[in-house]
């Protein structure tokens, strides 16, 4: 966009002035070509207004959806006579090109015949404009054939407006060469369009914010490479809705408003252009960028990574200034909900000084906040650490990653070794306070982020040491909790058989909560037999079938080894129960269920 002159379409206006002033018929039409939304119609409207002001007569026709030549004639008729009053006295006779249905449409069915040139007074017309060539249902070549009558046979001056990228090329080139003598490319006229858009923005606060940031918006629009002013218009109108629904405390925050505006415009342009899917809007930005950096170089970058590469820091996309939920609601669902906006802005770094942004987020953005806010946030983080409020794995790692960053920058005196020691002590205290959730396996560290912000030096040894320490403790906490979890699983078998199945076996492609850990080894055998015996016959079989199905999973071998002793004890207890049953039916039933569902996996050396 920087290479385009300040008035990028001045050449078009100059040529059209020359074209219209020609003393004799040029016998060719002029085409204004440009992408949808670039401003072709707005440009020709300005040209028409200037011509009419100077006393010229112009007819304008939109070809959108026309399915027959008579539709074009009808549109020309409307352009020639926007008001129909008094027409009956002017109409004298009807010709071949103006059919009776057309007269009927305008309430003139009772008049005598006229010719098309009688109605339009074509010799008196200085210019005819045909817009939306590519959108004519009758076909481009058919329309050009119709227009050729005006150009070649009547010597009229004609301008055709089109987006040639959307025109079916079959036979078009040959027909175009016969009718069109000059094609001019329309560039987006940002300044003029922006002013027009702002005039249409009603909410004063939004208008002021948008107008005062025209230059940066122009930069974002230029970087988009879209040349589609309508998409910009729609994006600005969407932002007006957000800003109108936002709380006044956010609207008074000048820098925060700018940050949100710039991020929103970039996201809106890309979504409206089809470069982002709805799901991309809710992707955590820093995770996507970080994930892209992990790719092998063979796969294309993800959409959010491409977006960051396109805009860099101009639109502030590298930070969570506007939430994905808000973007989705406004751009996809068309909703500007005050509650969603408040929830998004209250967590946005753009409004850190007035919103409830987590203190560690403010520290993460330490280069962009005031000294007062930094000191306040650092104190808040220390207080939250002292009261052990951080209990999520990656949140804790994020906090110590921020401290590492501050340490490397010389802002805090602690070394990283001291911070690791301090971090380990914090984790141990969480265990002591029973605030650390147990997990059987280490967390997935693919992204290395929390809250939409990357964790500093995630892949380096010191941070890996702290992460490993957390995982080791989480595993110990999990193992310590297994007897209690086994009791809960037993309760599920008695009260919620479906949940019991989902927990212990692999169903429809989904792994149960305990499919990869030997939870049954921690279940009391006598309690299991008593609980099983209390169920009705159908649920007894269903429970044993779930245990049998557990061992059909291809990766269950390690778990089976650790549960095999439990299975052997259950097998013995069930066989004893079968042998002590007084009813032959009950004996046979318990014996059969044991041999079908338990015995095959209780044998030593058996693998799933």
GICORHU-V122256 format. One line per field, one symbol per residue. phi: phi as a letter, one per 40 degrees, with the letter a starting at -180 (. if undefined). psi: psi as a letter, one per 40 degrees, with the letter a starting at -180 (. if undefined). burial: 1 if it has 9 or more other ideal C-beta (glycine too) atoms within 8 Angstrom, else 0. Layout:
BEGIN
phi->???
psi->???
burial->???
END
This chain:
BEGIN
phi->.cccddbcbccccccccccccdcbccfacbbbbacdgchcccccccccccccccgcbbbbbccdgcbadcccccccdcccbcbcdgcccccbabbccbcddcccdcgbcccccbbdccccfddcccabbbbgdcbccchccccccccdcccccbgccbbbbabccbcccdgcdcccccbbbabbccbcccdccccccccccccdccdcccccbdccccccccccgcfbccccdccccccdccccccccccccccccccdcdcccdcccdccccgcbcdccccccdcccccccccccgcccccdcccccccbfcdbgccbccbcccccccccccgbbcdccccccccbcccbdcbbccddccccdcdcbbccccccccccccccccccfccbcdcccccccccccdccccgcbccccdccccccccccccdcccgbbccbcbdccbccgaaggbcccfdccdcccccccccccccccccccccdcccccccccccbadccdcccbbcbfgbccdbcbbcccccccccccccccccccdccccccccccccdccccbcdcccdcbcccccccdccccccccccccdccdcccccccccbbddbcccgcbc
psi->ddehidgeedddddddddddehdihdfiihhhhiiheefddddddddddddddeeihhhhhheheheiddddddddddddgdheheddeehdihadegiddddddeffeeiiiiiddddefddehdhhhhifdeehdeiddddddddddddddefihhhhhigddehheheddddddddhehhhhhihgddddddddddehdhddddddddefdddddddddddedfgddddddddddddddddeiiddddegdddddddddddddddddddeeeiiddddehhddddddddeeieediiiiddddddddebedefeeigdhidddddddddefhghddddddddeehddfdeeifhiddddddfdeeiiddddddddddddddddefdhehdeddddddddddddddeediehidddddddddddddddddefehhiidiiihfddfihfehihhfdeiddddddddddddddddddddeddddddddddddddgdddddddeihhfehhidfdeigddeehhdddddddddeiiddddddddddddddeehdfedddddeeddddddddddddddddehdhdddddddddddddddddeehhehi.
burial->10000001100110110011010000011111110011110111011100110001011110100100011111111011100000100010111001000111010100100111111111001011111111110101111111111110010111111111001000010011001101010111110111011100101011101100110111111111011110111111111111111110011010011111111111111111100101011111111111110010000001111111011001111011111111111111000101011111111111111010101111111100100011011101100110010110111111111111111000000101001101110111111000010110001000011111111111000111111111101111110011001110110110001001111111000001011010111110101110110010001111111111111110010011001101111110111011001000011011101101111111000101
END
